[in-house]
Amino acid sequence: MEILYCFIVFLVCIFSTIVLKYMSMKFTSKTHLFLPPSPPSLPLIGHLHHLSSDLSKSFCTLSSKYGPLLRLRLGFYNLFVVSSSSLATEMFTTHDLAFSGKPKSVFEDSGLFAESGIIMAPYGDHWKFMKKLCVTQLLGAQQIQKTKRVRREELEQLLRRLVDKAHKKELVDISSEMLRTTNNGICRMVMSTRCSGEDSEAEMCRDLVKSAFELAGKLMIAKMFGPLSKLGYWVNGKKLEDVSRRCNDLLERIMNEHEQRAKRNDDHETQDKDLMNILLQVYKDERSEFKISRSIIKAFIMDLFIAGTTTSADAIVWVMVELKSHPKIFNKVREEIESVVGKSGRLVEESDISKLPYLQAVVKETLRVHPPGPILPRQSREDCRLGNFYIPQNSVVFLNS
């Protein structure tokens, strides 16, 4: 019996050695490259102990010590981190198609539209059509010009609120005011509604986006624990269903209102269309090169709120914080603005921006130091070489801006 056991163990060892050697030879002959360096890790948690609440700065610290391309393991979640402009350029030029994939959304099975929008949509006909639609109609120069009045009105509303509170000597929460302004502006440009009360559609959209962000963070943490990730979905299941239902009901109601208004007023023939009108027009176009569904419209609208409200408000607040912290730069910005618009009290117009290079530089530097979206996720669609290292197919790659 012992002889048989030893013989079986011997065969298993020989077989394993042959398989590993074959795989190693195949890997070497195919790539002649190595995987990127990896910092010291711990069992189970991997490299989580190297990270802080500010992922971007943590990745930057690790990159300065171990190199611009890292291989990390966060629990059961494996990924690569790019922290170099040269590697980022190579990634989005030479290997643009190879890294055009997107990691699976944490909402993939939740009903929160997941990959139906454009942010997390995989590379393919759907993504290509939505990108083309954005460039040519939804976010093109003509549509941006049409919504100029909306942005100016929201800016005037903000200034009136600030002046009113200044007269009353009340404290101002700049972050809240900026969030309200950007939220109202996007709501009006997307679906012709604005925040006018506690139960407004704009406020509901903002609350839904906030809840979605919170859930995404919790589910992402759960995903790091591999087999135990199902526990995270089970714990947050009811809240996930509630947010999905509320989001779907709200957007469906707004879509129905637009459709009814279009029937009454022949809205599709007017020049003053919001983004919802354009999307519904494409949805009903039988000759469209790609047929979009109502779920795709809802997902795209949610993507606009996720990408355009909190991020824009945070960027504006950081610009003001940095100017307050650097009085000389602040005074130089004021002098430049006054040289263009004068001291008559005229507001800065969008057409004035090209004449304010120093202000543009301040905004760009702020975005560099405080990027609203510091981590850009991608997924490799094939084996490829990045720098002098090998990136396997289906690898998640984080671009640290």
Buried (B, 14 or more C-beta within 10 A) or exposed (E): EEEEEEEEEEEEEEEEEEEEEEEEEEBEEEBEBEBBEBBEBEEEBBBBEBBEEEBBEBBBBBBEEBBBBBBBBBBBBBBBBBBBEEBBEBBBEEBEEBBBBBBBBBBEEBBBBBBBBBBBBBBEEBBEBBEEBBEEBBBEEEBEEBBEEBBBBBBEBBEEBEEEBEEEEEEEEEBEBBBBBBBBBBBBBBBBBBBEEEEBBBBBBBEBBBBBEEBBEBBBBBBBBEEEBEEBBEEBEEEBEEBBEBBBEBBEEBBEBBBEEBEEEEBBEEEEBBBBBBBBBBBEEEEEEEEBEBBBBBBBBBBBBBBBBBBBBBBBBBBBBBBEEEEEBBEBBEEBBEEBBEEEEEEBEEEBEEBBEEBEEBBEEBBEEBBBBBEBBBBBBEBBBBBEBBBBEEBBBBBBB
